[in-house]
């Protein structure tokens, strides 16, 4: 904890909450670069508005028990806005169908207001899928669903924010250390850790004059930090997914799924099992495999 100012809102901090040693100078540079980079495309506020609209879409389709009535088409519309998910979920649903996935989402959101069960619900959700490389997107799906139905309650808990198993993510990039590449970060990737990270980043943002829409500003700041990691230190496979561009906000948008839709055609970046692009709001759905 770097203690850069008052917290934006009163929160209960558990005695066993992790202590995060974040770098104030790194965060200041990242925020300044974010503001400068966003100016040519409408400023940071435009991106905050886009995230607010994304959250409205998730709440409309999943909130207040509506997940029980979620259709495959509606789910594909949502999944198009989750970058790791849209690359894999079309094939998954084509092979396994949609209903089991919808039921798992329903269980994930059951008792959504009880923050004491977050880790259990998220673990149960991911545990219902095979524990292999091909299904890593499941964690990001659960994390984004929780965050975007209730941004004030749930921090963004995606793997790119922090993955304790492989010790990579935004947390490492903003850790206070002379050499973050070799720093030992003994922090779990549970709800307590992500909530503390969100609290610290919101506290930092208030020192920069940000007092509204703090969850979405936090999302943007984290995605911009990780976009810089992709540009500077990402592996070849990561660079292939996030192709280089002169647009300094391209990777920032992509991390948050804000590049999901071609506004002229309605085509999304989500690929169906036949290789075609899902079109936002269409009833096409996925042609499931026969003989399965």
N, C-alpha and C positions, 0 to 999 in steps of 0.2 A: 504494500500500500504506500503510495507516494504522497498522499495527503495534500492535494492541490486546491482544496477549497471545500465549501459546504456541499453536502449531498443534495441533489435536486428534490428529493422527497424523503420523508422519514421512512425508514425500513427497519424491520427487526433483523438484527445481525446475530446469528447464533454464535455461541462461544466457541464452537468447534469449526467455524467457517475458516476456509483456507486463507492464508495471508499471501497476497500476490505482490511480488516485487516488480512493479512496472516502471518503465523508463519514461519520465516526463518529457525529456528532450526528444525522444523518438516519437512520442505521441504528438507533440507540438509540430514537428516537421511533417508528420503524416497528415495532420489536419490542415495545415497550411497548403500542402500540396493538393489535397482533396479539393479545397475551395478554389484554388487556382485552376486545377484541371477541369472542374465542372463549369467554369464560367462560359466557355464557348458554346456549350450545349444547354444553356438556360439556368445555370447555377445550381448549387446544392439543393435549394428548395424544390426544384423540379424533380429531383431524384427522391426526395422525401415524400413528395406528393405521389409519385409512382409507387413507392412502398406502401403508403397509406391505402392506395387503391387495391394493391395486391392483398393487403390484410382484409379489406372490405369484401373482396371476392371469396377469400377463405372463410370468413365469418358467415357470409351469406349461405355458402354451400355446406358448411360443416357445423356451424354453431347451433346452440339451443336444440340439440338432438337431431338436426337435419341430416347428420351423417347416416342415419338409419335409412334415409330415402335417397342417398347419393346414387346417381346413375353413372354408368361407365363413361358416358360422354362428358359429364360434369367433372369426373375425376381426371380425365385426360386434359381438360381445360386447366385444372389446377396443376397437374404434374408438369405441364409445359413451362411453368414458372419456377420449377425446381431443377436446376442444372444437372446435378448428378443423377436425378431420377429420370429425366426425360430421355436419357441415353439408353436406359435399360428396361424401363417399365413396359414399353410397348411389346417387346418380345416376351416378357414375363407374363403379362395378361393373355397374350396370344396363346401361350402354352398351358397356362393354369386357370384361366378364367378370372373374372373380376370379383365375384361374390365373396370368396374367402378373404381377399384383400380388404374389401369394404367392411366385413365383419371385424377384422383385426383393427381397422381404424376406429370402428365404433367402440371397441374395448379400450383402445388407447385414450379415447376422449371421455369415457365413462368416469364420472367424478372429477372432471377436469379442473374444478375449482379447488380441489384438495391438493395443495402443493407438497404435502407430505408423502404422496404416493407417486410422484413424478418418475423417480428412478425405477421403481418397480414396474410401472405401466410401460415405460419406454423399453426396459429390458424384456418384458413379456412380449412386446410388439416385435422387436428385432429377433427374439428367440423363436418366434413362430416361423422364421425363414431359415434356410440353410446358412450356416456360419462359414461362408467362403467369400472369396474375392468377388465373385459374380453378383453377390447380394449386399455389398457394402452400401449401396444406395438406400437400403431400407432405413438405416439409422438417420440419414439426411431427410428422408421423407417424414419420419416421425418427428424429428426435430423441427422442421419447417411448419408442419401442421400445427404443432403445439404453439410455436411462436406466433404464427400469423393469425391464429384465431383469437389470441389474447396477448398482444405484444407487451402490455404492462405487467402481465403475470409471468410470462415465460421468456427468458432470454433465448437468443439464438444458440442452439446447442449442436450445430453441425460439426462434422469431423474436421473441416477446414478451419474452424475456430480453435479447436483443440482436440487432438487425438492422443490420449495418454499412452496408448499401446505403442505407437511409433514415435511419440514425442515431437509431433509437428503441428503447425497451425499458427494462427494469429498470436496466441499467447506467447509462443517462443519468439516471434518477431518483435514483440514489444517488451520482452523481459529485460530487466536491468542487469546487464552483464558486459564485461569487456569483450567477451567472445560468446555470443549466444549459440553459436554452432556447437560448442562443447559444454554449455551450461547444463547442469543437472536440475531439472524442474520436477520436483516431487509433488505434482498436483494431479488429482484424479479428474476424469472428465465426467463428473456427476453434476447434479443440479446445483449443489451448493457452490461448486467451483464456477460454473457458468453464471450463476446469479451474482457472485462476488465480482467477477470480471465485468459484468454489465453495470453493476453499481459503481465500480471504480471508473469506468469509461464515461458514464453519465456525469459523475462528479467532475472529471476532467473537462467535459464539454461545457459545463456551466462556467468554468473559469475562462472559457473562450467565448462566452456570451450567448450560449445556446441554452434556452430554457423551455422550449416547446418541442414536441415530437421526439423526445430524447431516445426512445427505443429505435426509431428509424435512423436518426443521426448516428447512433451507435453501430447499427448494421452497416451503414455506409462507410464509417471510419474503419471498421474491421475489414470489410471487403476491399477497401483501398489499400490497406496494409498488406493483405494477402495478394492483391494484384501486383504490388511491388515485388513481393517474393517470387511470383511467377515470372515476372520480367527479368529479375536479376539472378535468381538461383533455382528456378524450377527445372525439373528434369525434362528430358526430350519428349516423353509422352505427354507431360502436362503442357508443354509449349505447343504440341501438335493440337491439343484440344482447345487451347486458348491462343489462337494464332496471333502473331505480332501485328501491331497496327500503330499508325501514327496518332490514333485517338487515345489519349491517356486515360479515358474512362471506360474503354471497351471491356477490360477484364473486371473492373469494378461492377459494371452492369451485369456481366455474365455470371459472376459469383452469386448474385442475388436473383438471377433469373429474369432480369428486366429487359433482356434481349429476346424474349420468348416468341414474339409475334411479328410477322411482316405486316405492317399496317395496311398495305395496299392489297394483299391477297388473302390475309387471314391465316396463312400457313404458319405453323409453329415449328420449333426445332425438335419437337417430339416425333420420333419415328415409329410408325406402326410396324407390325411384324412383317408386312409385305414390303417394307422399305419406303413407303410413301409418307409424306408429312401429314400429321394430324392438323386439321383446320379448326380453328377456334370456333366453338359453338355449333358444330355440325353433328348430326346424329350418326355419322359413318361408323364410329366405334372401331373395334378390332375384330377381324375375322379370325375366330379361334381355330386352332388346328383340329383337324378331324382325327378320329381314331386315338384320341388321348384318353 
